[in-house]
Amino acid sequence: MAQMTMPVEVYTDYVCGSFTKTVCEAKNKNQLLKAKAIADELGLVEDIDYGCIYDNCLTELEPEEDNGTTLTGIWFCPLDDEIAHKISKKYQLYK
């Protein structure tokens, strides 16, 4: 089970609303960590502006982390286009 906290207006407007959402593909864990590093360099705050998504490895994936999980993605809150493009320009749209 995953839990996260976000402002009500972000949930209402972004998750339930019609904001443009982009899903990009990373080829491996290193590419995911590069997106995290870019976010950090841009001053985004982990668990507020973005967060790592881990799979509990209960079905198909093998654990890669000490806690028995595997990094599978990164989420971002709604970002200004300029900031979003600085992160996403190195990745292809998910197919």
N, CA, C and O of each residue as an XYZ file, in Angstrom:
380
protein
N       0.838     -1.163      0.000
C       0.000      0.000      0.000
C       0.895      1.243      0.000
O       1.908      1.287      0.698
N       0.521      2.221     -0.767
C       1.251      3.481     -0.826
C       0.431      4.582     -0.192
O      -0.796      4.598     -0.291
N       1.111      5.493      0.452
C       0.452      6.660      1.017
C       1.244      7.896      0.632
O       2.473      7.871      0.559
N       0.529      8.960      0.391
C       1.182     10.228      0.122
C       0.249     11.348      0.521
O      -0.969     11.180      0.571
N       0.831     12.472      0.799
C       0.061     13.644      1.190
C       0.253     14.714      0.138
O       1.364     14.943     -0.340
N      -0.850     15.371     -0.221
C      -0.760     16.479     -1.170
C      -1.865     17.475     -0.849
O      -2.899     17.109     -0.289
N      -1.646     18.714     -1.202
C      -2.693     19.714     -0.980
C      -3.980     19.344     -1.711
O      -3.942     18.792     -2.810
N      -5.111     19.651     -1.098
C      -6.417     19.300     -1.671
C      -6.565     19.873     -3.072
O      -7.091     19.196     -3.955
N      -6.117     21.100     -3.296
C      -6.278     21.718     -4.618
C      -5.451     20.995     -5.682
O      -5.867     20.928     -6.839
N      -4.290     20.453     -5.313
C      -3.494     19.677     -6.270
C      -4.232     18.397     -6.618
O      -4.312     18.024     -7.789
N      -4.771     17.721     -5.615
C      -5.526     16.491     -5.873
C      -6.741     16.783     -6.753
O      -6.988     16.078     -7.731
N      -7.484     17.808     -6.408
C      -8.702     18.140     -7.147
C      -8.390     18.547     -8.577
O      -9.019     18.061     -9.517
N      -7.413     19.442     -8.746
C      -7.115     19.964    -10.073
C      -6.284     19.004    -10.922
O      -6.562     18.823    -12.108
N      -5.280     18.398    -10.326
C      -4.343     17.599    -11.108
C      -4.771     16.143    -11.220
O      -4.893     15.619    -12.327
N      -4.997     15.496    -10.107
C      -5.322     14.074    -10.146
C      -6.712     13.853    -10.729
O      -6.901     12.975    -11.572
N      -7.680     14.640    -10.288
C      -9.063     14.461    -10.751
C      -9.415     15.379    -11.918
O     -10.446     15.185    -12.562
N      -8.591     16.355    -12.195
C      -8.905     17.358    -13.205
C      -8.363     17.035    -14.572
O      -8.110     15.878    -14.905
N      -8.189     18.075    -15.359
C      -7.801     17.879    -16.755
C      -6.436     18.468    -17.068
O      -6.186     18.857    -18.209
N      -5.549     18.543    -16.088
C      -4.190     18.982    -16.370
C      -3.534     17.988    -17.317
O      -3.854     16.799    -17.300
N      -2.623     18.475    -18.135
C      -1.860     17.600    -19.002
C      -0.909     16.788    -18.154
O      -0.181     17.329    -17.322
N      -0.919     15.491    -18.369
C      -0.023     14.603    -17.650
C       0.890     13.942    -18.669
O       0.432     13.524    -19.732
N       2.161     13.844    -18.360
C       3.136     13.253    -19.254
C       3.752     12.046    -18.577
O       4.137     12.113    -17.410
N       3.847     10.947    -19.300
C       4.499      9.753    -18.782
C       5.702      9.474    -19.680
O       5.564      9.219    -20.876
N       6.881      9.532    -19.068
C       8.115      9.292    -19.807
C       8.710      7.962    -19.392
O       8.445      7.453    -18.303
N       9.517      7.415    -20.276
C      10.101      6.096    -20.063
C      11.582      6.217    -19.716
O      12.330      6.946    -20.368
N      11.987      5.496    -18.689
C      13.401      5.372    -18.348
C      13.806      3.934    -18.646
O      13.040      3.002    -18.400
N      15.004      3.762    -19.173
C      15.441      2.424    -19.564
C      15.906      1.582    -18.383
O      15.894      0.353    -18.452
N      16.316      2.236    -17.302
C      16.836      1.493    -16.161
C      16.836      2.377    -14.911
O      16.445      3.543    -14.952
N      17.279      1.797    -13.820
C      17.302      2.504    -12.541
C      18.192      3.751    -12.604
O      17.855      4.784    -12.025
N      19.316      3.654    -13.300
C      20.213      4.809    -13.391
C      19.530      6.006    -14.043
O      19.735      7.144    -13.621
N      18.717      5.752    -15.074
C      17.992      6.857    -15.713
C      16.961      7.453    -14.761
O      16.757      8.667    -14.755
N      16.307      6.615    -13.959
C      15.369      7.140    -12.964
C      16.103      8.017    -11.961
O      15.618      9.085    -11.586
N      17.269      7.563    -11.531
C      18.033      8.334    -10.551
C      18.569      9.641    -11.146
O      18.771     10.616    -10.422
N      18.801      9.660    -12.473
C      19.211     10.904    -13.134
C      18.074     11.933    -13.080
O      18.318     13.120    -12.862
N      16.830     11.474    -13.281
C      15.683     12.380    -13.186
C      15.580     12.943    -11.766
O      15.282     14.123    -11.582
N      15.824     12.104    -10.779
C      15.818     12.540     -9.386
C      16.914     13.574     -9.146
O      16.686     14.579     -8.473
N      18.101     13.330     -9.694
C      19.217     14.268     -9.530
C      18.911     15.613    -10.186
O      19.223     16.662     -9.622
N      18.306     15.591    -11.366
C      17.935     16.840    -12.045
C      16.921     17.603    -11.191
O      17.027     18.818    -11.026
N      15.948     16.886    -10.656
C      14.939     17.518     -9.799
C      15.602     18.174     -8.591
O      15.267     19.300     -8.226
N      16.541     17.467     -7.977
C      17.257     18.026     -6.832
C      18.040     19.281     -7.222
O      18.032     20.275     -6.495
N      18.711     19.230     -8.368
C      19.481     20.376     -8.861
C      18.584     21.588     -9.122
O      19.007     22.731     -8.952
N      17.351     21.325     -9.533
C      16.402     22.411     -9.809
C      15.753     22.948     -8.533
O      14.956     23.885     -8.584
N      16.095     22.358     -7.400
C      15.550     22.827     -6.135
C      14.227     22.201     -5.742
O      13.586     22.660     -4.796
N      13.800     21.155     -6.455
C      12.566     20.471     -6.078
C      12.825     19.645     -4.820
O      13.932     19.151     -4.608
N      11.801     19.502     -3.997
C      11.946     18.835     -2.714
C      11.298     17.448     -2.772
O      10.126     17.305     -3.121
N      12.093     16.433     -2.420
C      11.582     15.062     -2.433
C      10.443     14.915     -1.429
O      10.482     15.485     -0.339
N       9.444     14.155     -1.807
C       8.231     13.887     -1.036
C       7.286     15.091     -0.950
O       6.252     15.023     -0.286
N       7.639     16.177     -1.611
C       6.734     17.328     -1.726
C       6.495     17.627     -3.203
O       5.352     17.648     -3.659
N       7.583     17.858     -3.953
C       7.489     18.160     -5.377
C       7.590     16.904     -6.249
O       7.102     16.881     -7.379
N       8.214     15.886     -5.722
C       8.365     14.628     -6.438
C       8.632     13.534     -5.422
O       8.935     13.807     -4.261
N       8.519     12.303     -5.866
C       8.816     11.185     -4.977
C       9.127      9.938     -5.771
O       8.730      9.806     -6.928
N       9.830      9.039     -5.149
C      10.191      7.777     -5.774
C       9.075      6.760     -5.546
O       8.453      6.726     -4.485
N       8.839      5.945     -6.553
C       7.819      4.900     -6.498
C       8.537      3.557     -6.447
O       9.346      3.234     -7.317
N       8.230      2.793     -5.424
C       8.866      1.488     -5.237
C       7.827      0.379     -5.316
O       6.712      0.516     -4.812
N       8.205     -0.710     -5.950
C       7.372     -1.903     -5.996
C       7.789     -2.809     -4.845
O       8.978     -2.929     -4.551
N       6.824     -3.446     -4.194
C       7.120     -4.326     -3.063
C       7.625     -5.701     -3.484
O       7.942     -6.527     -2.628
N       7.706     -5.960     -4.781
C       8.277     -7.209     -5.320
C       7.552     -8.446     -4.803
O       8.182     -9.426     -4.405
N       6.228     -8.391     -4.813
C       5.444     -9.532     -4.361
C       5.029    -10.439     -5.515
O       4.502    -11.527     -5.286
N       5.262    -10.001     -6.756
C       4.849    -10.826     -7.896
C       6.031    -11.078     -8.834
O       6.698    -12.105     -8.706
N       6.303    -10.180     -9.760
C       7.264    -10.462    -10.824
C       8.662     -9.884    -10.614
O       9.641    -10.490    -11.049
N       8.779     -8.741     -9.968
C      10.074     -8.079     -9.858
C      10.908     -8.651     -8.726
O      10.381     -9.129     -7.722
N      12.225     -8.590     -8.910
C      13.160     -9.016     -7.878
C      13.585     -7.792     -7.066
O      13.814     -6.726     -7.638
N      13.692     -7.927     -5.755
C      14.116     -6.794     -4.921
C      15.524     -6.326     -5.279
O      16.425     -7.135     -5.500
N      15.695     -5.005     -5.331
C      17.008     -4.411     -5.569
C      17.459     -3.569     -4.375
O      18.643     -3.263     -4.237
N      16.522     -3.202     -3.524
C      16.838     -2.366     -2.375
C      16.966     -3.240     -1.127
O      16.450     -4.356     -1.087
N      17.655     -2.724     -0.113
C      17.835     -3.470      1.128
C      16.518     -3.794      1.825
O      16.431     -4.777      2.561
N      15.490     -2.971      1.595
C      14.199     -3.191      2.255
C      13.273     -4.125      1.463
O      12.097     -4.267      1.801
N      13.805     -4.761      0.408
C      13.023     -5.728     -0.351
C      12.178     -5.136     -1.463
O      11.302     -5.819     -1.993
N      12.413     -3.888     -1.829
C      11.651     -3.229     -2.888
C      12.540     -2.970     -4.105
O      13.745     -3.223     -4.080
N      11.918     -2.462     -5.165
C      12.632     -2.055     -6.376
C      12.080     -0.726     -6.851
O      10.864     -0.549     -6.926
N      12.961      0.210     -7.174
C      12.548      1.500     -7.723
C      11.957      1.283     -9.106
O      12.605      0.710     -9.982
N      10.715      1.744     -9.300
C      10.047      1.538    -10.596
C       9.620      2.829    -11.270
O       9.255      2.807    -12.446
N       9.652      3.960    -10.563
C       9.221      5.204    -11.180
C       9.421      6.381    -10.256
O       9.827      6.237     -9.103
N       9.129      7.543    -10.789
C       9.176      8.791    -10.026
C       7.943      9.593    -10.399
O       7.622      9.722    -11.581
N       7.247     10.136     -9.404
C       6.099     11.010     -9.658
C       6.539     12.453     -9.427
O       7.447     12.732     -8.643
N       5.872     13.352    -10.129
C       6.106     14.784     -9.953
C       4.769     15.473     -9.770
O       3.785     15.120    -10.420
N       4.734     16.450     -8.889
C       3.535     17.273     -8.762
C       3.437     18.145    -10.010
O       4.380     18.180    -10.801
N       2.341     18.839    -10.206
C       2.260     19.744    -11.360
C       3.424     20.747    -11.329
O       3.681     21.390    -10.311
N       4.108     20.859    -12.448
C       5.276     21.741    -12.558
C       5.069     22.748    -13.672
O       4.329     22.491    -14.622
N       5.721     23.893    -13.557
C       5.740     24.842    -14.662
C       6.376     24.155    -15.869
O       7.273     23.327    -15.711
N       5.918     24.495    -17.069
C       6.432     23.861    -18.282
C       7.955     23.920    -18.367
O       8.592     22.932    -18.733
N       8.542     25.067    -18.034
C       9.991     25.234    -18.134
C      10.730     24.210    -17.266
O      11.705     23.607    -17.715
N      10.279     24.015    -16.052
C      10.916     23.055    -15.152
C      10.655     21.635    -15.634
O      11.571     20.813    -15.664
N       9.417     21.343    -16.010
C       9.078     19.996    -16.485
C       9.920     19.604    -17.693
O      10.367     18.461    -17.784
N      10.144     20.525    -18.616
C      10.923     20.224    -19.817
C      12.394     19.990    -19.486
O      13.058     19.199    -20.156
N      12.906     20.665    -18.466
C      14.297     20.436    -18.072
C      14.496     19.013    -17.567
O      15.578     18.445    -17.715
N      13.474     18.448    -16.983
C      13.561     17.074    -16.495
C      13.234     16.087    -17.604
O      13.966     15.117    -17.799
N      12.153     16.314    -18.331
C      11.650     15.317    -19.281
C      12.366     15.297    -20.624
O      12.224     14.330    -21.372
N      13.129     16.331    -20.951
C      13.732     16.389    -22.287
C      14.725     15.259    -22.547
O      15.025     14.966    -23.704
N      15.232     14.627    -21.514
C      16.188     13.538    -21.681
C      15.511     12.174    -21.821
O      16.185     11.153    -21.951
N      14.183     12.163    -21.795
C      13.439     10.913    -21.810
C      12.427     10.899    -22.952
O      11.976     11.948    -23.410
N      12.083      9.709    -23.398
C      11.078      9.567    -24.436
C       9.713      9.345    -23.790
O       9.619      8.852    -22.667
N       8.663      9.714    -24.510
C       7.321      9.432    -24.023
C       7.147      7.924    -23.911
O       7.649      7.173    -24.746
N       6.442      7.488    -22.888
C       6.187      6.067    -22.678
C       5.316      5.522    -23.794
O       4.332      6.155    -24.175
N       5.657      4.372    -24.315
C       4.914      3.773    -25.432
C       3.971      2.710    -24.938
O       3.262      2.095    -25.734
